[in-house]
Amino acid sequence: MNDTVLPAPPLPEPLLYAALRGSARIIADGAEHRIAAGTALWLPAGVRAEVRPAPGAVVLPVPARPGGPAVPARTPIAPEQVPGLLHEFACALGHLTGEHSAAVSVHGAEASRVSPPPAPRSDELRDLAELLADDPDRGVAEAVRATVSGWSVRTVQRRFSAETGLTLTAWLRQNRIAAAAELLARGRDIEWVAHRVGYRSVAGFIRGFAEYAGTTPGQWRRDATLPAAGDAELRVPASWERRTHRTWSRVNGAHIAVWAAEGEARVTVGPRTIALAPGEAIIIPAGTPNHVQIPPGSLLLPIGYRSGRTGAVGAPLTPAQLGGLESLDTVESMLAAYTRVGTAGVPSGRGFAAALAGSTRAETDPDDAALARLASLISRAPDTPLAHAAAQLGRPEAELRTLVRERTGEPFAVWLRAARMTRARTRLGHGDSPSEVSRAIGYAHLPAFTRAFRAVHGAAPASVGLTDLRPARAAWSHAGLPGTTAQPGAAA
């Protein structure tokens, strides 16, 4: 059950509590705030929050970007923003490839005076703009060659103006000032900000900022951190709708239920790929190699899990029909499974049970159960030698090697490496260093761990992009991982 939650430490990062249904009381540093469906409460970092959702309420806790109001602030939620908020929640679970930082932001009346320029409509020019924004020192001609090879700079300039209403130079200047304003609101030093956004001198930065924003950077920062009057403005970027998202290849220690909340998705479980239509859900069995592809505009959410120690769940044959986002009941089940702050009185296993009851799966036998228990054991204790695992499961080592090969189609050594690297990647997302993870999963030397990690994930543990899972877990009052004792962590 999900009862009242009081995260003991202060929030490590800003958080948005979005009421999608019903109402909730939120006590922030002793002051009570009430939100109803269609509104959200922004809380800055450092606040201690107690969340009390009413029965039947659905309150989505979403990590937010720094730089918003310095005090708690309410903001309305537009219906079209809900899928984006759910996407941000799913990203904070840490199961998608690539590094993700919170994209949701809240702006008070003063902080919203510096707006970013309109994004180009075409993918080619959007990629060009993002490259130049990320690397202010890169020349335009070099960026054109890297992103839109075959186009001349003149063609790019003409099309850019047609799509945005701004010349490329003006767009970059406006984007620099908007990025600088956000950094200033986070408390960054003016000189550091000036160089970070590409200015050669502080004097030039102050002059350029004042020309666009109408005030100096120092005055803007003082105004931006004042308490906002009235409602704040919620911004949920829609860039996720334009990109394909994937999970990284993994071997879970828990059975995971996933749901196509909006649009379609492709789920590869062992040798079979299943196309999920909107509203459909399946269960990915523990121990089976899997990955997911989510096309632009689609939303695939994990809605629950069950430890592999509980026994086998057969490979999915036909999905459950759970419906889309219109009722929010499945969203409520997801929150019950992965947080302790978003619902009241909802069993944490409800979403998994619904996917299990509504779907059909292959028949299982004792070998499937042994594979699930082995995967759970490796997830909880990746350094367990095979001899010890065989003793705990009551199976000879040779028999375990054979059943892994028969059930997954992979040699035991390849499967074991993938299971260990699944756990390793999650631990890295929780802030452990590569050397700490290496020792924890049983590697005597860091280079050997690095080679194994690169073989599975395509990059070294120090360089692969990872979502930092710590702020969300602390705010949601959940710290475990599926396949561990506590089990509430990243899914899919």
Summary of the structure (lengths in Angstrom):
residues: 492
radius of gyration: 24.2
end to end distance: 22.1
largest distance: 75.0
contacts: 1707
relative contact order: 0.12
helix: 40%
strand: 20%
